[in-house]
Amino acid sequence: MLILSAAMTVVTDLGRFNGPALGFSVNGALDQYAARVANILVGNHDNAPLLEVTASRLSFAAEADMLLAVAGAASTIRVDDYSVPHHTPFSVRAGQVVTVDPAAIGLRSYLAVHGSFAVPMLLGSCAPDSMLGFGLRLEKNQRLACNARPAPLKHPLFDLPLFQLGQVQRRMDRSPVIDVTDGPDIDEFGASAGLLFSNEYVVSPRSNHVGLRLAGVLPSRISSDEVLSRGVPVGAIEVPSTTELLVLHRGRGVTAGYPVLGVLTGPALDAMAQVRPGHRVRFRHVTLEEASLSQRERQLSIARLRQRTWEALHAHGVGNFDAGLPPQPETAPESLNHPEISLESRLS
């Protein structure tokens, strides 16, 4: 594809899973759910490289037939002069121009191509890392090589999806409620820890992929003991000052020395990836059991989507599934595997 405009678009995947053990950030798509969905919708492996578009326009000319899908924030998508739906596969012919404009609500959209992209890898991942100076950010007039095959689907009517998949897009809100479990240092805040759940917090424009800064009424630490530098998880809520909370995201360093008040659940972390500067968020306390149940429900939802989508794509002539996955390190998490789907038995 030939890039016509791409102000804030990078090539990424689900992250560098063995990076933290080596002192590197995991990075990867900030909205993991949306990235998985985009790849599933075109028959790719969940972890295939795809494009992350942040609050900007992406426009490119297809130089070959291809099958695409856009997930995440509800962007406006056009092929030449026709609108196409998001969160559903669509075919593009060679020579056509695809434009993805930013959504009214939400911050990031993910564009996947059947077969994925041929891009440089570091430790089994193409995810950008600003500390290492690695990663591919798209620029005007740049060509991006695709491992695409001719689009197997006939071009649909532009005002109708290829097939109905049910509810795929999750709801996005300008004032989301973010689920949080107890952090390891919550007792150090005494009764004031409850302030986290009774106040709104405003997202600062200084937020980025490393962490989101939130202004509001902050809990006060009652302990004066020094906090030693130690490993911190993605999603940790730190209290580094008396004026802002810091929610660590996927670009966070692997160690820090601030007290950790709480930790976001996986779905909550994806929701935080879509909030914009100036938006307000509220935090809701959940138990570890509730967080585990939420994560399990999301995994089952993804598995059901994969089954419905790949069966529908197969019926439309797609024969190559689980495509686009580069060689992965041995430490890739089990969640990247999906033994619940047997293509040989289901799609034969």
Backbone hydrogen bonds, N-H to C=O, Kabsch-Sander energy under -0.5 kcal/mol:
donor,donor_aa,acceptor,acceptor_aa,energy
2,L,61,A,-2.4
3,I,1,M,-0.6
3,I,142,Q,-3.3
4,L,59,S,-3.1
5,S,59,S,-2.0
7,A,57,R,-1.0
9,T,6,A,-0.8
10,V,52,E,-1.9
11,V,136,L,-2.3
12,T,10,V,-0.5
12,T,50,L,-2.9
16,R,26,V,-3.3
17,F,15,G,-1.1
19,G,16,R,-1.8
22,L,18,N,-0.5
22,L,19,G,-1.8
23,G,20,P,-1.3
24,F,19,G,-2.7
27,N,250,R,-3.0
29,A,13,D,-3.1
32,Q,30,L,-0.9
35,A,31,D,-2.0
36,R,32,Q,-2.4
37,V,33,Y,-2.6
38,A,34,A,-2.5
39,N,35,A,-1.9
40,I,36,R,-2.7
41,L,37,V,-2.5
42,V,38,A,-0.6
42,V,39,N,-1.0
43,G,40,I,-1.7
44,N,39,N,-2.6
45,H,323,A,-2.6
48,A,45,H,-1.9
50,L,12,T,-2.7
51,L,111,L,-2.7
52,E,10,V,-2.8
53,V,51,L,-0.6
53,V,109,S,-3.2
54,T,8,M,-2.6
54,T,52,E,-0.6
55,A,53,V,-0.7
55,A,107,L,-2.5
58,L,100,V,-2.3
59,S,5,S,-3.0
60,F,98,V,-2.3
61,A,2,L,-2.7
62,A,60,F,-0.5
62,A,96,Q,-2.9
66,M,92,V,-2.5
68,L,90,F,-2.9
69,A,112,A,-1.5
71,A,110,Y,-2.3
73,A,108,R,-2.7
74,A,105,I,-0.6
75,S,73,A,-2.5
76,T,101,D,-1.4
77,I,75,S,-0.6
77,I,84,V,-0.6
78,R,99,T,-2.4
79,V,82,Y,-2.9
80,D,78,R,-0.6
80,D,97,V,-3.3
82,Y,79,V,-2.1
84,V,77,I,-2.2
87,H,70,V,-3.4
90,F,68,L,-2.3
92,V,66,M,-2.6
95,G,62,A,-3.5
96,Q,93,R,-2.1
98,V,60,F,-2.9
99,T,78,R,-2.6
100,V,58,L,-3.4
101,D,76,T,-2.9
101,D,99,T,-0.5
109,S,53,V,-2.5
110,Y,71,A,-3.1
111,L,51,L,-2.1
112,A,69,A,-2.5
112,A,110,Y,-0.5
114,H,67,L,-2.7
116,S,113,V,-2.7
118,A,145,A,-2.2
119,V,117,F,-0.9
122,L,125,S,-3.2
125,S,122,L,-1.0
129,D,134,F,-2.9
133,G,129,D,-1.1
134,F,129,D,-2.0
136,L,11,V,-0.5
137,R,135,G,-0.6
138,L,9,T,-2.3
141,N,3,I,-2.9
142,Q,139,E,-1.7
144,L,1,M,-2.5
145,A,143,R,-0.6
147,N,116,S,-2.9
160,L,157,L,-1.9
162,L,89,P,-0.6
168,V,166,G,-0.6
178,I,176,P,-0.6
178,I,282,R,-3.6
179,D,177,V,-0.5
180,V,284,R,-2.7
181,T,263,V,-2.9
183,G,261,L,-2.0
185,D,260,V,-2.1
186,I,183,G,-1.4
188,E,185,D,-1.4
189,F,186,I,-1.7
190,G,187,D,-1.1
192,S,189,F,-1.2
193,A,190,G,-1.5
194,G,191,A,-1.5
195,L,192,S,-1.9
196,L,193,A,-1.5
197,F,194,G,-1.4
198,S,195,L,-0.8
199,N,195,L,-0.6
201,Y,281,V,-2.3
202,V,215,A,-2.6
203,V,279,H,-2.8
204,S,213,R,-3.2
207,S,204,S,-1.6
208,N,211,G,-2.3
212,L,247,V,-2.5
214,L,245,L,-2.2
215,A,202,V,-2.5
216,G,243,T,-0.7
218,L,216,G,-0.5
222,I,188,E,-3.2
223,S,188,E,-0.9
228,L,226,E,-0.7
230,R,256,A,-2.4
232,V,254,V,-1.8
235,G,248,L,-2.3
236,A,233,P,-1.6
237,I,262,G,-3.3
238,E,236,A,-0.7
238,E,246,L,-3.1
239,V,259,P,-1.5
241,S,244,E,-0.8
245,L,214,L,-2.8
246,L,238,E,-2.2
247,V,212,L,-2.8
248,L,236,A,-2.7
248,L,246,L,-0.7
249,H,210,V,-2.7
251,G,209,H,-2.4
252,R,249,H,-2.0
256,A,230,R,-2.1
261,L,237,I,-2.6
261,L,259,P,-0.7
262,G,237,I,-0.9
263,V,181,T,-2.1
264,L,235,G,-2.6
265,T,179,D,-1.6
269,L,265,T,-2.2
270,D,266,G,-1.7
271,A,267,P,-1.9
272,M,268,A,-2.1
273,A,269,L,-1.1
274,Q,271,A,-1.4
275,V,272,M,-0.9
278,G,203,V,-2.8
279,H,276,R,-2.3
280,R,174,R,-0.7
281,V,201,Y,-2.6
282,R,176,P,-2.1
283,F,196,L,-0.6
283,F,199,N,-0.5
284,R,178,I,-2.9
286,V,180,V,-2.6
291,A,287,T,-2.4
292,S,288,L,-2.5
293,L,289,E,-2.2
294,S,290,E,-2.3
295,Q,291,A,-2.2
296,R,292,S,-2.4
297,E,293,L,-2.6
298,R,294,S,-1.9
299,Q,295,Q,-2.2
300,L,296,R,-2.3
301,S,297,E,-2.2
302,I,298,R,-2.4
303,A,299,Q,-2.2
304,R,300,L,-2.5
305,L,301,S,-2.3
306,R,302,I,-2.5
307,Q,303,A,-2.1
308,R,304,R,-2.6
309,T,305,L,-2.9
310,W,306,R,-2.5
311,E,307,Q,-1.8
312,A,308,R,-1.9
313,L,309,T,-3.0
314,H,310,W,-2.2
315,A,311,E,-1.8
316,H,312,A,-1.0
316,H,313,L,-0.6
317,G,314,H,-1.4
318,V,313,L,-2.5
321,F,319,G,-0.7
322,D,43,G,-1.1
323,A,43,G,-1.5
332,A,329,P,-1.6
336,L,333,P,-1.9
337,N,334,E,-1.9
341,I,338,H,-1.7
342,S,340,E,-0.6
343,L,341,I,-0.7
346,R,342,S,-2.5
347,L,343,L,-2.9
